[in-house]
Amino acid sequence: RDRAAERLRIVAVDEVHLDAEARELLQAEAAKGSLILTKDPSIGHNPLEKAMVKRTGAMVFALTSANRKGPDNAAAFVKARHRMKQFARKHKGPFIAKVDRNGQVRAWKMESDL
């Protein structure tokens, strides 16, 4: 297993339209301070999903492009891992930040935007 991923306590969420089981997982991981990764940037547009992020205090990192494939997505998150950790230390959840293919991280939806 990747030690960097273990230290980050990362949870990857493929589908943002979460069922009850996935919502429970998200809530539990958010409570632990895990960083939630998703390839679906629409999480910041759906009012129910934004409310769930806010309610759980989740720290979500969403890729800027949902059209990329698995290896490219993984590479972007690996490149961004230090920036994601720094962002999470500086900005307590809840938030949704964007991660681009070069591993750059920027604020997108902070608590007041959710």
N, C-alpha and C positions, 0 to 999 in steps of 0.2 A: 504494500500500500504506500501511497505517496505521503511522506511525512509532512510536507507543507500543507496538504489538504487536511490532514488530521489536526494540525495545530490551528488551522482556521476554523475548524468545525463547520464544514461546508455541507449544505444540503442543496442538491440540484433539483429543480422543479422543471420537468419537461412541459407539462401542460399547465397553463395558468388557470384554466377553468377547473377549479379544484372541487373534488367531491368531498364528502364529509370526512373520509379517512385522511385525505391529503391536507385538509384544513386542520385537523387535529395534529398531524405531524408538523405542519408549519407553526402552529401555536406552541407546541412543545419545544421545537428547535429555536424559535424566537426567544422563548423564555430562558434558554441556555445561553443565549448570545451568539448563536450560529449565524453565519453569513449565508443568506439564501441566494442561490444563483438560478437565473432563468434565461432561456433563449428567446422568450416571448416578451417583447417590449410593450405589448398591449396591456400589461398589468397596470400601467399608469393611467390607462384610459377608462377602464371598467370601474364604475362607482362601487360595486360590491367588493371587488378585489382590493381597491384602494382602501376601503373601510376596514377590510380584514387586515391589511398591512398595518394600518394605524392602530387598530384595536390590539393586535398582538405585539406591537413594538418591533416588528420585523425590520431587519437590515437587508434589503433586497438589492442585488446587482443584476441588471438586465442588459443583455447584449443589444447593441444598437441596430443590428440586422438579424431578423428571424430567418433569412434565406440562406444562411451559411450552414455548412455541414458539420457533423460531430467533431472531427479532428480540428477544424478551424475554430469552432467554438471553444474547445478545450484549450487550444493554443492561446486564444485571446484571454481566457480566464487565468491561465498560468502566467502569462506576461503581466497581468494586472494584479496578481496576488498580493504583492507588497503595497501597491497603491490602495487596494481594497482594505487591507488591514489598517493602513494609515487613515483612510477616510472613516472607517468605523470607529477608530479611536477618537477622532476629532468630532464626529457627528454621531451622537447617540441616536438609536432608532426611536421612532420609525422613520424610514426613508426608502426611496427607490433611487438608486444611482445608475447611470448608464456606463457601460463598458464598451469601448470600440475595439475593432480588430487588432489595433496596435497596443492594446492593454492600457489605454488611457481611461481614467475614471473621472466622471463629472457628476455633480449634483443634478438631480432632475426634479424629483418630488420629495420635498422635505415635509415634516410633520404638518405644517400649516397648509400645505398644498394637497394633503390627502383627504 
